[in-house]
């Protein structure tokens, strides 16, 4: 009996000294977890609680014929590839100035600001490819478009809690704006074959009209300031956006800009309007051999040019103007599943409506890659098709919290290949201070 009791005590002691299989497994898992480093996000500089922007200037120019390499070449001869004219000729200039603004940010939960006297200007010359190549067509539209807007806006953002268990970020910007000037492209080209009594002839016509609307009369015989009516010229619109954190590593969002509330009204205009034509149906070749003026008579029979195109000034019914409308959807994808945007890939797609272009409705699409090192050094690379231009951009930001400096350069053109040859350039500069 004593021997059996002694053996039982030994067995119990061994059971307490050596762990069970489950204990061995748990210990192994704990040891492995201890050896595996926990993914930690890099510390980030906080966003400014108060921010004052004292300079933000964006200027661009573009064409579809010649790049910088064609202008500054070793032979010092401007080389233009006229093959590009098969798609027409395009030249554009844009200028955005945001001279003064401030923003208040409460721990990235809500905030508001004030934009003072933002100015956005754009001009575009679009000449038809059919016209430049004398292609036959019943109608081809082209022309000159331009717009200048000045506004005062109030950007606001906040979060709505418990939307699918997460926070939905809302941002909107109501703004009052004045249309400083506006012109729509209004030119038409026609070249067609006409058969009369079995005789074929060519008929070409170019109708051109350029009407520039302004809030004051540009007639030199009138007192400009006496014609100004601010109440009619002021319009209101809103920008509206929402962003939702679908996952820790993926946000989806949508933005509407230029949503019209009250349009701006202008009725003063400056106009040049006329047409020129060519008609070979009345040509009598025998007139060419009659006398020394035969060639002149032949040309007079074929071509008709305006004798005197004068600038006219006038006023009439109110014309209603709104700013360009855009609808954009996007996603912020962080490939390494950080909640902070160390690396962010942002594809976007949408559409734009802008009447200063011949084709007022156009798609918007692109992708942007952003490297954000602790909210101090930020670099972005992008390829986009926006405002009917291909844009290849690089932007760099140095943020020292009390001071932020940003600069961006974009190569752009209506033609995709020419955009990589710097047929157009856009330069962006910004300076912010705060704490």
C-alpha positions as CSV (number, residue, x, y, z in Angstrom):
1,X,0.0,0.0,0.0
2,X,2.8,2.4,0.9
3,X,4.5,1.6,-2.4
4,X,1.4,2.4,-4.4
5,X,1.0,5.7,-2.6
6,X,4.6,6.6,-3.3
7,X,4.2,5.9,-7.0
8,X,1.0,8.0,-7.2
9,X,2.8,11.0,-5.5
10,X,5.6,10.7,-8.1
11,X,3.1,10.7,-11.0
12,X,1.4,13.9,-9.6
13,X,4.7,15.6,-9.2
14,X,5.7,14.8,-12.8
15,X,2.3,16.2,-14.0
16,X,3.0,19.5,-12.3
17,X,6.6,19.7,-13.5
18,X,5.9,19.0,-17.2
19,X,3.2,21.1,-18.9
20,X,0.3,19.5,-20.9
21,X,0.2,19.7,-24.7
22,X,-2.3,22.6,-24.6
23,X,0.0,24.5,-22.3
24,X,2.9,23.8,-24.7
25,X,0.9,25.1,-27.7
26,X,-0.2,28.3,-25.9
27,X,3.4,29.0,-24.8
28,X,4.7,28.5,-28.3
29,X,2.1,30.9,-29.7
30,X,2.9,33.5,-27.0
31,X,6.6,33.2,-27.8
32,X,6.0,33.6,-31.5
33,X,3.8,36.6,-30.9
34,X,6.5,38.2,-28.8
35,X,9.0,37.7,-31.5
36,X,6.7,39.2,-34.3
37,X,7.0,43.0,-34.3
38,X,3.7,44.9,-34.0
39,X,3.1,47.1,-37.0
40,X,3.3,50.6,-35.8
41,X,2.4,53.6,-37.9
42,X,5.0,56.4,-38.1
43,X,4.3,59.4,-35.9
44,X,2.8,62.4,-37.8
45,X,2.9,66.1,-37.3
46,X,-0.5,67.4,-36.4
47,X,-2.4,69.5,-38.8
48,X,-2.5,73.2,-38.0
49,X,-5.4,74.5,-35.8
50,X,-5.2,77.9,-37.5
51,X,-3.9,78.4,-41.1
52,X,-3.5,81.6,-43.1
53,X,-2.8,81.3,-46.8
54,X,-1.0,84.4,-48.2
55,X,-0.2,83.2,-51.7
56,X,-1.6,80.6,-54.0
57,X,-1.0,81.1,-57.6
58,X,-1.6,78.7,-60.5
59,X,-0.7,79.6,-64.1
60,X,-0.8,77.4,-67.2
61,X,-0.5,77.5,-70.9
62,X,-1.0,74.8,-73.5
63,X,-1.0,73.9,-77.2
64,X,-1.0,70.8,-79.3
65,X,1.7,71.7,-81.9
66,X,5.1,72.3,-80.3
67,X,6.8,71.2,-77.1
68,X,9.6,72.7,-75.2
69,X,12.1,70.4,-77.0
70,X,10.9,71.9,-80.3
71,X,11.4,75.5,-79.1
72,X,14.7,75.1,-77.2
73,X,16.5,72.8,-79.6
74,X,20.2,72.8,-80.5
75,X,19.5,74.2,-84.0
76,X,17.5,77.1,-82.5
77,X,14.8,76.5,-85.1
78,X,11.2,76.1,-84.1
79,X,10.0,72.7,-85.3
80,X,6.3,72.2,-85.6
81,X,4.7,68.9,-86.5
82,X,1.9,69.9,-88.9
83,X,0.6,66.3,-88.8
84,X,-1.0,67.4,-85.5
85,X,-3.2,69.8,-87.4
86,X,-5.3,66.9,-88.6
87,X,-7.0,67.1,-85.2
88,X,-7.2,70.9,-85.3
89,X,-5.4,73.5,-83.3
90,X,-5.8,74.2,-79.7
91,X,-4.3,76.9,-77.5
92,X,-5.3,77.6,-73.9
93,X,-4.3,79.8,-71.0
94,X,-5.5,79.5,-67.4
95,X,-4.8,81.5,-64.2
96,X,-6.0,80.8,-60.7
97,X,-5.2,83.3,-57.9
98,X,-6.2,82.7,-54.2
99,X,-4.6,85.7,-52.6
100,X,-5.8,85.5,-49.0
101,X,-7.7,82.9,-47.0
102,X,-7.8,81.3,-43.5
103,X,-8.9,78.0,-42.1
104,X,-9.7,76.8,-38.5
105,X,-9.4,73.1,-37.8
106,X,-10.6,71.6,-34.5
107,X,-8.6,68.3,-34.1
108,X,-9.6,67.2,-37.6
109,X,-13.2,66.8,-36.4
110,X,-14.7,70.0,-37.8
111,X,-13.5,73.2,-39.2
112,X,-14.3,76.2,-41.4
113,X,-12.6,79.0,-43.3
114,X,-12.9,82.0,-45.5
115,X,-11.7,82.4,-49.1
116,X,-11.3,86.1,-50.1
117,X,-11.4,87.2,-53.7
118,X,-10.5,84.0,-55.5
119,X,-10.0,84.6,-59.2
120,X,-10.2,81.9,-61.8
121,X,-9.6,82.8,-65.5
122,X,-9.5,80.6,-68.6
123,X,-9.2,81.2,-72.3
124,X,-9.3,78.7,-75.1
125,X,-8.9,78.9,-78.9
126,X,-10.2,75.8,-80.6
127,X,-9.9,75.7,-84.4
128,X,-11.6,72.9,-86.3
129,X,-9.4,70.1,-87.8
130,X,-11.9,69.9,-90.7
131,X,-11.3,73.6,-91.4
132,X,-7.5,73.5,-91.3
133,X,-7.5,70.4,-93.6
134,X,-10.4,71.7,-95.8
135,X,-12.4,68.5,-95.2
136,X,-16.0,68.2,-96.4
137,X,-18.5,68.5,-93.7
138,X,-22.0,69.8,-93.3
139,X,-21.2,71.6,-90.0
140,X,-18.2,71.7,-87.7
141,X,-18.2,74.0,-84.7
142,X,-15.2,75.8,-83.4
143,X,-14.3,79.1,-81.8
144,X,-12.9,81.1,-78.9
145,X,-14.1,80.6,-75.3
146,X,-13.2,82.5,-72.2
147,X,-14.3,83.0,-68.6
148,X,-13.2,85.0,-65.6
149,X,-14.9,84.5,-62.2
150,X,-14.2,86.1,-58.8
151,X,-15.7,84.7,-55.7
152,X,-15.8,84.7,-51.9
153,X,-16.3,81.3,-50.3
154,X,-16.9,79.7,-46.9
155,X,-15.3,76.1,-46.8
156,X,-16.7,73.9,-44.0
157,X,-16.2,70.3,-42.9
158,X,-17.5,68.1,-40.2
159,X,-18.1,64.4,-39.3
160,X,-21.3,62.5,-38.9
161,X,-21.0,59.6,-36.4
162,X,-22.5,56.1,-36.5
163,X,-23.0,55.9,-40.3
164,X,-22.6,52.1,-40.6
165,X,-20.7,52.2,-37.4
166,X,-18.1,54.7,-38.8
167,X,-17.8,58.4,-39.3
168,X,-18.8,60.1,-42.5
169,X,-16.9,63.2,-43.4
170,X,-18.9,66.0,-45.0
171,X,-17.4,69.1,-46.7
172,X,-19.2,71.9,-48.5
173,X,-18.3,75.4,-49.7
174,X,-21.1,77.9,-50.4
175,X,-19.8,80.8,-52.4
176,X,-20.9,84.1,-54.0
177,X,-19.3,84.9,-57.3
178,X,-19.3,87.5,-60.0
179,X,-18.9,86.7,-63.7
180,X,-16.2,89.2,-64.8
181,X,-16.4,88.1,-68.4
182,X,-17.7,85.2,-70.4
183,X,-17.5,84.2,-74.1
184,X,-18.8,81.0,-75.7
185,X,-17.3,79.5,-78.9
186,X,-19.7,80.3,-81.7
187,X,-18.1,79.6,-85.1
188,X,-19.2,77.2,-87.8
189,X,-17.5,75.7,-90.9
190,X,-19.2,74.1,-93.8
191,X,-17.8,72.6,-97.0
192,X,-20.0,70.5,-99.2
193,X,-20.5,69.5,-102.8
194,X,-23.6,70.8,-104.6
195,X,-25.1,69.5,-107.8
196,X,-27.2,71.9,-109.9
197,X,-28.5,70.9,-113.3
198,X,-26.0,68.1,-113.4
199,X,-23.1,70.4,-112.7
200,X,-21.1,69.8,-109.5
201,X,-19.7,72.7,-107.5
202,X,-18.2,73.4,-104.1
203,X,-19.7,75.6,-101.4
204,X,-17.8,76.6,-98.3
205,X,-18.9,79.0,-95.6
206,X,-17.3,80.1,-92.3
207,X,-19.6,82.0,-89.9
208,X,-17.9,83.6,-87.0
209,X,-19.3,85.4,-84.0
210,X,-17.4,86.4,-80.9
211,X,-19.6,87.9,-78.2
212,X,-18.0,88.9,-74.9
213,X,-20.4,89.4,-72.0
214,X,-19.4,91.7,-69.1
215,X,-21.1,93.2,-66.0
216,X,-20.3,96.7,-67.3
217,X,-20.5,98.3,-70.7
218,X,-17.2,98.4,-72.6
219,X,-18.5,101.0,-75.0
220,X,-15.9,103.9,-74.9
221,X,-18.8,106.4,-75.4
222,X,-20.4,105.3,-72.1
223,X,-19.3,105.8,-68.4
224,X,-18.3,102.3,-67.4
225,X,-19.0,102.5,-63.7
226,X,-22.4,104.0,-64.2
227,X,-23.5,100.8,-65.9
228,X,-22.4,98.4,-63.1
229,X,-25.1,96.6,-61.3
230,X,-23.5,94.3,-58.7
231,X,-26.9,92.7,-57.7
232,X,-27.5,91.3,-61.2
233,X,-23.9,90.1,-61.6
234,X,-23.6,88.2,-58.4
235,X,-24.4,84.5,-58.4
236,X,-24.3,81.7,-55.8
237,X,-23.2,78.1,-56.0
238,X,-21.9,75.3,-53.7
239,X,-19.3,72.6,-53.6
240,X,-20.4,69.5,-51.8
241,X,-18.5,66.3,-50.9
242,X,-18.5,63.2,-48.7
243,X,-15.9,60.7,-47.8
244,X,-16.5,57.3,-46.1
245,X,-13.8,55.0,-44.5
246,X,-15.0,51.7,-46.0
247,X,-12.0,49.9,-44.5
248,X,-9.0,51.0,-42.5
249,X,-7.0,51.0,-45.7
250,X,-9.7,52.3,-48.1
251,X,-11.8,55.5,-48.3
252,X,-14.3,56.2,-51.0
253,X,-15.6,59.7,-51.8
254,X,-17.6,61.9,-54.1
255,X,-17.4,65.6,-54.9
256,X,-19.7,68.0,-56.7
257,X,-18.4,71.4,-57.6
258,X,-20.1,74.4,-59.2
259,X,-23.6,73.2,-58.2
260,X,-25.7,76.2,-59.2
261,X,-28.0,77.9,-56.8
262,X,-28.5,81.4,-58.3
263,X,-26.9,82.2,-61.7
264,X,-25.0,85.4,-62.5
265,X,-26.8,87.7,-64.9
266,X,-25.1,89.8,-67.5
267,X,-26.6,91.8,-70.4
268,X,-23.7,94.0,-71.7
269,X,-21.7,92.6,-74.6
270,X,-19.0,93.4,-77.2
271,X,-19.4,91.5,-80.4
272,X,-17.7,90.8,-83.8
273,X,-19.9,89.0,-86.2
274,X,-19.7,88.2,-89.9
275,X,-19.1,85.4,-92.5
276,X,-17.0,84.5,-95.5
277,X,-17.8,82.0,-98.2
278,X,-16.7,80.3,-101.4
279,X,-19.0,79.2,-104.1
280,X,-17.8,77.8,-107.4
281,X,-21.3,77.3,-109.0
282,X,-21.3,80.7,-110.8
283,X,-17.8,80.4,-112.2
284,X,-17.3,81.1,-115.9
285,X,-13.9,80.1,-116.9
286,X,-14.1,82.1,-120.1
287,X,-14.0,85.3,-118.1
288,X,-10.5,84.5,-117.1
289,X,-9.3,84.9,-120.7
290,X,-11.2,88.0,-121.5
291,X,-8.8,90.7,-120.2
292,X,-6.1,91.5,-117.8
293,X,-8.6,91.5,-114.9
294,X,-9.8,88.0,-115.6
295,X,-8.2,86.5,-112.5
296,X,-9.6,89.3,-110.3
297,X,-13.1,88.7,-111.7
298,X,-12.8,85.0,-111.2
299,X,-11.8,85.4,-107.6
300,X,-14.6,87.8,-107.0
301,X,-17.1,85.3,-108.3
302,X,-15.7,82.5,-106.1
303,X,-14.9,84.2,-102.8
304,X,-16.9,86.5,-100.6
305,X,-15.2,88.3,-97.8
306,X,-16.6,90.8,-95.2
307,X,-15.7,94.3,-96.2
308,X,-15.7,95.8,-92.8
309,X,-16.0,93.7,-89.6
310,X,-16.6,96.2,-86.8
311,X,-16.8,95.8,-83.1
312,X,-20.3,96.5,-81.8
313,X,-21.5,97.2,-78.3
314,X,-24.9,96.5,-76.9
315,X,-27.2,95.3,-74.2
316,X,-30.3,93.2,-74.2
317,X,-32.0,90.4,-72.4
318,X,-30.1,89.0,-69.4
319,X,-27.8,86.1,-70.1
320,X,-27.5,83.6,-67.3
321,X,-24.1,82.2,-66.4
322,X,-22.9,79.5,-64.0
323,X,-19.5,78.2,-63.2
324,X,-18.2,74.9,-64.6
325,X,-19.8,71.9,-63.0
326,X,-17.9,68.8,-62.0
327,X,-18.9,65.4,-60.6
328,X,-16.0,63.3,-59.3
329,X,-15.9,59.9,-57.6
330,X,-12.6,58.7,-56.1
331,X,-11.0,56.2,-53.7
332,X,-8.0,56.5,-51.3
333,X,-6.2,53.2,-51.2
334,X,-3.4,52.7,-48.7
335,X,-1.5,49.6,-49.9
336,X,0.2,48.9,-46.6
337,X,-3.1,49.1,-44.6
338,X,-2.0,52.1,-42.6
339,X,-4.7,54.4,-41.3
340,X,-2.3,57.3,-41.8
341,X,-1.6,58.1,-45.5
342,X,2.1,57.1,-45.7
343,X,1.4,55.9,-49.3
344,X,-1.9,56.6,-51.0
345,X,-3.1,55.6,-54.4
346,X,-6.1,57.7,-55.6
347,X,-7.9,56.8,-58.8
348,X,-10.8,59.1,-59.8
349,X,-13.4,59.3,-62.5
350,X,-16.2,61.7,-63.3
351,X,-17.5,64.3,-65.8
352,X,-17.3,68.0,-66.4
353,X,-19.7,70.5,-68.0
354,X,-18.1,73.8,-69.2
355,X,-19.7,75.9,-71.9
356,X,-16.5,77.7,-73.0
357,X,-15.5,74.5,-74.8
358,X,-16.9,73.4,-78.2
359,X,-17.8,70.1,-76.6
360,X,-19.2,71.3,-73.3
361,X,-19.5,67.8,-71.7
362,X,-16.3,65.8,-71.2
363,X,-15.0,62.9,-69.0
364,X,-12.7,63.3,-66.1
365,X,-10.4,60.5,-65.0
366,X,-6.9,59.9,-63.6
367,X,-4.8,58.4,-60.9
368,X,-2.5,60.0,-58.3
369,X,0.2,58.5,-56.1
370,X,1.1,60.3,-52.9
371,X,4.0,59.8,-50.5
372,X,3.3,61.5,-47.1
373,X,6.3,61.3,-44.7
374,X,4.9,62.2,-41.3
375,X,3.0,65.2,-42.8
376,X,6.3,66.9,-43.3
377,X,7.5,65.9,-46.7
378,X,4.7,65.2,-49.2
379,X,5.2,64.3,-52.8
380,X,2.5,63.5,-55.4
381,X,2.7,62.1,-58.9
382,X,-0.4,62.1,-61.1
383,X,-1.7,61.4,-64.6
384,X,-5.1,62.9,-65.3
385,X,-7.4,63.9,-68.1
386,X,-9.2,67.0,-66.7
387,X,-10.6,70.2,-68.3
388,X,-10.1,68.4,-71.7
389,X,-6.4,68.3,-71.2
390,X,-3.9,65.4,-70.5
391,X,-2.0,66.4,-67.4
392,X,1.2,64.8,-66.0
393,X,2.0,66.4,-62.7
394,X,4.4,66.4,-59.8
395,X,3.9,68.3,-56.5
396,X,6.1,68.7,-53.5
397,X,5.2,70.1,-50.1
398,X,7.4,71.0,-47.2
399,X,5.4,71.4,-44.0
400,X,7.1,72.8,-40.9
401,X,3.7,73.3,-39.2
402,X,4.3,77.0,-38.6
403,X,5.2,77.4,-42.3
404,X,4.2,75.3,-45.4
405,X,5.6,75.7,-48.9
406,X,4.3,74.0,-51.9
407,X,5.2,73.9,-55.6
408,X,3.9,71.8,-58.4
409,X,4.7,71.5,-62.1
410,X,2.4,69.9,-64.7
411,X,3.0,69.0,-68.4
412,X,-0.2,69.3,-70.3
413,X,-1.7,69.2,-73.7
414,X,-4.9,68.3,-75.6
415,X,-2.9,65.6,-77.2
416,X,-1.7,62.7,-75.0
417,X,1.8,62.3,-76.6
418,X,2.4,66.1,-76.7
419,X,1.6,66.3,-73.0
420,X,4.8,64.3,-72.4
421,X,6.7,66.7,-74.6
422,X,5.8,69.7,-72.5
423,X,3.6,71.2,-75.2
424,X,2.0,73.0,-72.2
425,X,3.1,73.8,-68.7
426,X,1.3,74.7,-65.5
427,X,3.1,76.0,-62.4
428,X,1.5,76.0,-59.0
429,X,2.9,77.9,-55.9
430,X,1.4,78.1,-52.4
431,X,2.5,79.5,-49.1
432,X,0.8,79.0,-45.7
433,X,1.5,79.9,-42.1
434,X,-0.2,78.9,-38.9
435,X,0.1,76.9,-35.7
